[in-house]
Amino acid sequence: MLQERLEEAFQYFGWVRIPDILHQHAEEAAQQNIPYTTFLDKLLQEEIREKRSRFVQMRTKMAHLPFQKSLETLDFSFQPSIDEKRMKDLATLRFVEHQENLIFLGPPVGKSHLAVALAYEALRRRYTVYFVTAHDLVQSLQLAYQNHTIKQQMRTFTKPDLLILVSIYNTISEQSAVRFSRSIWWMRCICLILKCGKSTTSLEHQNF
């Protein structure tokens, strides 16, 4: 009877972790004479961690990130031209709050890892993110225009808090990359653009 009521409560509150750990923690609390509030706090903290983990996993899948990379796992020695202090400052995500665009300029190595790391940090802070190549973005909008679904397709790119646009081709100049970011600004996106060009990777703020 008690177990049935507990299971009903688990389902009602949508708890996913507590059902697995309740009895273990209950035995521990009884053996160690742990206060009820401490016992409850342990259960709730476990539940919160599990919910956050599942939330990030779900949002990561929806963001279409090509791989998972966190700032903690970035190897800055691999690309000495990257300012680690600057990256940590960007990781505060103030550029999202201030509605600033970023352009990553550099060789074909490293920029995607930096962008994905910032995207993953944004997801952990409950921002919505969408990762797309410039080629796929243009193709999807062209197809949507032909199918008269352009408004619906535009929401895919305008709804996220952070849009990461990659693979701006080498033939596009830095000035053109800036103009490109301006041209998509009317979509009211915060955009992080990755473009090959310079011999070293650099960052540019664009505040429109």
Secondary structure as the mmCIF struct_conf table of DSSP 4:
data_model
#
loop_
_struct_conf.conf_type_id
_struct_conf.id
_struct_conf.beg_label_comp_id
_struct_conf.beg_label_asym_id
_struct_conf.beg_label_seq_id
_struct_conf.end_label_comp_id
_struct_conf.end_label_asym_id
_struct_conf.end_label_seq_id
HELX_RH_AL_P HELX_RH_AL_P1 LEU A 2 PHE A 13
TURN_TY1_P TURN_TY1_P1 GLY A 14 GLY A 14
BEND BEND1 VAL A 16 ARG A 17
HELX_RH_AL_P HELX_RH_AL_P2 ILE A 18 GLN A 32
TURN_TY1_P TURN_TY1_P2 ASN A 33 ASN A 33
HELX_RH_AL_P HELX_RH_AL_P3 TYR A 36 ALA A 63
TURN_TY1_P TURN_TY1_P3 HIS A 64 HIS A 64
BEND BEND2 PRO A 66 PHE A 67
HELX_RH_3T_P HELX_RH_3T_P1 LEU A 71 THR A 73
HELX_RH_3T_P HELX_RH_3T_P2 PHE A 76 PHE A 78
BEND BEND3 GLN A 79 GLN A 79
TURN_TY1_P TURN_TY1_P4 PRO A 80 SER A 81
BEND BEND4 ILE A 82 ILE A 82
HELX_RH_AL_P HELX_RH_AL_P4 GLU A 84 LEU A 90
TURN_TY1_P TURN_TY1_P5 ALA A 91 THR A 92
HELX_RH_AL_P HELX_RH_AL_P5 ARG A 94 GLU A 97
TURN_TY1_P TURN_TY1_P6 HIS A 98 GLN A 99
STRN STRN1 ASN A 101 GLY A 106
BEND BEND5 PRO A 108 GLY A 110
HELX_RH_AL_P HELX_RH_AL_P6 LYS A 111 ARG A 124
TURN_TY1_P TURN_TY1_P7 ARG A 125 ARG A 126
STRN STRN2 VAL A 129 THR A 133
HELX_RH_AL_P HELX_RH_AL_P7 ALA A 134 GLN A 146
TURN_TY1_P TURN_TY1_P8 ASN A 147 HIS A 148
HELX_RH_AL_P HELX_RH_AL_P8 ILE A 150 THR A 158
BEND BEND6 LYS A 159 ASP A 161
STRN STRN3 LEU A 162 ILE A 168
TURN_TY1_P TURN_TY1_P9 ASN A 170 THR A 171
BEND BEND7 ILE A 172 ILE A 172
HELX_RH_AL_P HELX_RH_AL_P9 GLU A 174 TRP A 185
TURN_TY1_P TURN_TY1_P10 TRP A 186 ARG A 188
STRN STRN4 CYS A 191 CYS A 196
BEND BEND8 LYS A 198 THR A 200
STRN STRN5 SER A 202 GLN A 206
#
